[in-house]
Amino acid sequence: MAYTPERFIPVFDHSTRPNVARMPEWIRLKLSGDVRYQGTAQQVRGNQLNTVCEEARCPNRNECWNRGTATFMLLGETCTRACGFCSVKTGRPAWFDEDEPRRVAEAVINMDLDYVVLTSVNRDDMSDGGAAIFADTLRELRRRKADIGVEFLTPDFHQKQDEALEIIEQAVAEYRHPGGELDLVWGHNVETVPSLYKSVRKGSNYERSVELLRRAAALDGVEAKSALMLGLGETHDEVLEVLRDLRAAGVQRVALGQYLRPTRFHLPVQAYVTPEEFNEYEQEAKAMGFAWVKAGPLVRSSYHAEEEQ
């Protein structure tokens, strides 16, 4: 598929639209000076890797890097889409490195991680959407450390979804834990409710995202996972409807967090959801049968991902 330069130029009209209010106290974080933060940073930068922790300006980077964990972002730092909520750079990607799986695996081993989260930018310019890099990274990780826990957080692969999922499914089938326990968590974030997709997730499709999760959940030894950002203008009932759709698709894990505006050029915050409201969503999700639920103002899709419950 050919892409014109205009496809990659984000056009935001949000700069004159203020957030609904000042950021409340429950969202503000205190930074710590744990030395593990520097060690994690050295491994990431020394291996010339990208992390969603940095590119997406995650509010939990300090906490996670102090724990010695990070979410690696594959396939460069330039995304082919311009979502209204995301601070990852948008443009025409020129970066590709077949050696990236090896470098990611080396960093993971050097950091002595037992659990690793792998995500990526959208690469609609690639024939497989970047699926082969996910597959090769899984193979490289399992070759070096057979029992490592791996979580994928993949894009929807757009119109290449069938081919991309087959590539990843083959790699999943090849590598099982020696004891036969849970092999992989496969995440894909629906991000918001269907009524907001045109402004929040331009170029994406709610039904396509749910279908990806359905296929992931159907694989032996795989748990499917998704996440939503709240505070973009969704209603309580809309959130519950999405949760029901996810459970019907077989999703076992779900994360719900507060949307935080990265810059004034991104979508404004429409509401700051209180900790009490997040607790209510958590209880409702558990009542629907989700096995793993994280809900809170600072929760992100890979936050405490290594925890079993």
C-alpha positions in Angstrom: 0.0 0.0 0.0 1.3 3.4 -0.9 1.4 6.3 1.5 1.5 10.0 0.8 3.4 12.4 3.1 0.1 13.9 4.1 -0.9 10.7 5.8 1.8 11.1 8.3 1.3 14.8 9.2 -0.7 15.0 12.4 -3.3 17.7 12.4 -4.5 18.6 15.9 -7.0 21.3 16.6 -6.9 20.9 20.4 -4.5 23.7 21.4 -7.3 26.2 22.2 -9.3 23.7 24.2 -8.4 23.6 27.9 -8.5 20.6 30.2 -11.7 20.4 32.3 -9.8 21.4 35.4 -6.4 21.5 37.1 -4.8 18.1 37.7 -6.0 16.8 41.1 -3.6 15.9 43.9 -4.2 12.2 43.6 -2.4 12.1 40.2 0.7 13.9 41.3 3.8 11.7 41.8 6.7 11.9 44.1 10.0 10.9 42.5 12.5 8.7 44.3 16.2 8.4 43.9 16.6 4.6 43.7 19.8 3.6 42.0 18.1 0.9 39.9 16.6 3.7 37.8 20.1 4.5 36.4 20.9 0.8 35.8 17.8 0.3 33.8 18.4 3.5 31.8 21.9 2.4 31.0 20.8 -0.9 29.6 18.1 0.7 27.5 20.4 3.4 26.0 23.5 1.2 25.8 21.6 -1.2 23.6 20.1 1.6 21.5 16.6 0.6 22.4 13.3 2.5 22.6 10.9 2.2 25.5 7.2 3.3 25.6 8.1 4.5 29.1 9.9 7.4 27.5 8.2 7.9 24.2 4.7 7.9 25.6 5.7 10.0 28.7 4.4 7.3 31.1 3.9 8.7 34.6 5.1 5.4 36.1 8.5 5.4 34.5 10.3 6.3 37.7 8.6 3.5 39.7 9.0 0.8 37.1 12.6 1.6 36.2 13.4 1.6 39.9 12.0 -1.9 40.0 14.3 -2.8 37.1 11.4 -3.3 34.6 10.7 -1.6 31.3 8.4 -1.9 28.3 10.5 -2.1 25.2 9.1 -0.4 22.1 10.1 -2.3 18.9 10.3 -1.0 15.3 11.7 2.5 16.0 10.2 5.6 17.5 8.1 6.9 14.6 4.5 5.9 14.2 2.5 5.9 11.0 -0.7 7.0 12.8 -1.6 10.3 14.6 -3.8 9.3 17.5 -5.2 12.3 19.4 -4.0 11.1 22.8 -0.5 9.8 22.0 2.9 11.7 22.3 4.9 9.1 20.2 6.3 10.9 17.1 4.3 10.6 13.9 5.8 10.5 10.5 7.2 8.4 7.7 9.4 5.8 9.4 12.8 5.2 7.9 14.1 2.9 10.7 14.3 -0.8 10.5 16.9 -3.1 12.1 16.7 -6.9 11.8 19.2 -7.1 14.7 16.8 -5.5 17.2 15.5 -8.8 18.6 19.0 -9.8 19.6 19.7 -6.4 21.3 16.4 -6.5 23.2 17.2 -10.0 24.4 20.7 -9.0 25.5 19.3 -6.1 27.5 16.7 -8.3 29.2 19.3 -10.9 30.2 21.7 -8.1 31.5 18.8 -6.6 33.5 18.1 -10.1 34.9 14.4 -9.8 34.1 11.9 -12.6 34.7 9.1 -10.8 32.8 9.3 -8.5 29.8 6.7 -6.4 28.0 7.2 -5.8 24.3 5.2 -3.2 22.3 5.7 -1.2 19.2 4.7 1.8 17.1 2.2 1.3 14.3 4.1 0.4 11.1 1.4 0.5 8.5 4.2 1.0 5.9 5.5 -2.6 6.4 4.1 -5.6 4.5 3.5 -7.5 7.8 2.9 -4.5 10.0 6.1 -5.4 11.9 4.8 -8.8 13.1 8.0 -10.6 12.2 10.0 -8.5 14.7 7.6 -9.5 17.5 7.9 -13.2 16.5 11.7 -13.1 16.2 12.1 -11.3 19.6 10.0 -13.9 21.3 12.2 -16.6 19.7 15.4 -14.8 20.8 14.2 -14.3 24.4 13.1 -18.0 24.8 16.3 -19.2 23.3 18.3 -17.4 25.9 15.9 -17.9 28.9 13.3 -20.5 28.3 11.0 -19.7 31.2 11.0 -15.9 30.9 7.5 -14.4 31.1 6.7 -12.4 27.9 3.8 -10.0 27.3 3.1 -8.6 23.8 1.3 -5.3 23.4 0.7 -5.3 19.7 -0.9 -2.8 17.3 -4.0 -4.0 15.3 -1.9 -4.5 12.1 -4.6 -2.6 10.1 -5.5 -4.4 6.8 -2.6 -6.9 7.3 -4.1 -8.4 10.4 -4.6 -11.9 9.2 -1.1 -12.3 7.8 0.5 -10.6 10.9 -1.4 -12.7 13.4 -0.4 -15.9 11.6 3.3 -14.9 11.9 3.0 -14.3 15.6 0.8 -17.4 16.2 3.5 -19.6 14.7 6.2 -18.2 17.0 3.9 -18.7 20.0 3.3 -22.3 19.0 7.0 -23.0 18.7 7.9 -21.8 22.2 6.2 -23.1 25.3 7.4 -23.0 28.9 9.1 -26.3 29.9 6.5 -26.9 32.6 3.5 -26.1 30.3 2.3 -23.1 32.3 1.0 -19.8 30.9 3.2 -19.1 27.8 2.3 -15.6 26.8 0.1 -12.6 27.6 -1.0 -11.0 24.4 -2.3 -7.5 24.8 -3.9 -5.0 22.5 -5.5 -1.8 23.8 -8.9 -0.7 22.6 -8.0 2.5 24.4 -11.5 4.1 24.5 -15.2 3.5 23.7 -16.4 3.1 20.1 -18.2 6.5 20.0 -14.8 8.3 20.5 -12.7 6.4 18.0 -12.9 9.0 15.2 -11.2 11.6 17.4 -9.1 9.4 19.7 -7.9 6.6 17.5 -7.9 7.9 13.9 -7.1 5.1 11.5 -8.2 2.4 13.9 -11.3 0.3 14.1 -13.0 -1.0 17.2 -14.3 -4.2 15.7 -10.9 -5.0 14.3 -9.3 -4.5 17.7 -11.8 -6.8 19.4 -11.3 -9.5 16.7 -7.5 -9.4 17.3 -8.2 -10.0 21.0 -10.6 -12.8 20.2 -7.9 -14.6 18.1 -5.3 -14.1 20.8 -7.6 -15.5 23.5 -8.3 -18.6 21.5 -4.6 -19.7 21.4 -3.5 -22.4 23.8 -1.4 -21.1 26.6 -2.2 -17.4 25.9 -4.2 -14.9 28.0 -5.5 -11.9 26.2 -5.3 -8.4 27.7 -6.6 -4.9 26.9 -6.8 -1.4 28.4 -8.8 1.7 28.4 -8.1 5.4 29.1 -10.8 7.2 30.9 -11.6 10.9 31.0 -11.9 11.5 27.3 -15.7 12.0 27.4 -17.0 8.4 27.7 -19.9 7.5 29.8 -20.0 4.9 32.6 -22.4 2.8 30.6 -20.1 2.9 27.5 -17.2 1.7 29.6 -19.2 -1.2 30.9 -20.3 -2.1 27.4 -16.7 -2.3 26.2 -15.8 -4.4 29.2 -18.6 -6.8 28.3 -17.4 -6.9 24.7 -13.9 -7.8 25.9 -15.1 -10.6 28.1 -17.2 -12.0 25.3 -14.1 -12.1 23.2 -12.3 -14.1 25.9 -10.1 -11.3 27.3 -8.9 -12.2 30.8 -6.9 -9.2 31.8 -7.9 -5.5 31.7 -6.4 -2.2 32.8 -8.2 1.1 33.3 -6.3 4.4 33.8 -6.8 8.1 33.6 -6.0 9.9 30.3 -3.3 12.6 30.8 -2.8 15.1 28.1 0.8 14.9 26.9 0.9 18.4 25.4 -1.5 21.2 24.5 -1.6 19.9 21.0 -3.3 16.7 22.1 -6.9 16.0 23.2 -7.9 17.8 26.3 -8.9 16.0 29.5 -12.7 16.0 29.7 -12.9 14.5 33.3 -10.6 13.4 36.1 -11.9 10.1 37.3 -11.7 9.7 41.1 -10.0 6.8 42.8 -13.4 5.8 44.1 -14.8 5.6 40.6 -11.9 3.5 39.5 -12.5 1.2 42.4 -16.1 0.8 41.3 -14.9 -0.1 37.7 -12.5 -2.6 39.2 -15.3 -4.3 41.1 -17.6 -4.4 38.1 -14.9 -5.8 35.9 -14.1 -8.6 38.5 -17.8 -9.4 38.7 -17.8 -9.9 34.9 -15.2 -12.6 35.3 -11.9 -10.8 34.5 -9.1 -12.7 36.2 -6.6 -9.7 36.4 -7.8 -6.2 36.8 -5.8 -3.0 37.5 -7.8 0.3 37.8 -6.6 3.6 39.0 -5.6 7.1 38.0 -2.0 6.2 37.1 -2.6 2.6 35.8 -1.2 2.0 32.4 -1.5 -1.2 30.3 1.8 -2.6 31.3 1.7 -1.3 34.9 2.7 -4.2 37.3 2.2 -6.5 34.3 4.3 -9.2 35.9 1.8 -9.7 38.7 -0.4 -12.8 38.3 -3.5 -11.1 39.8 
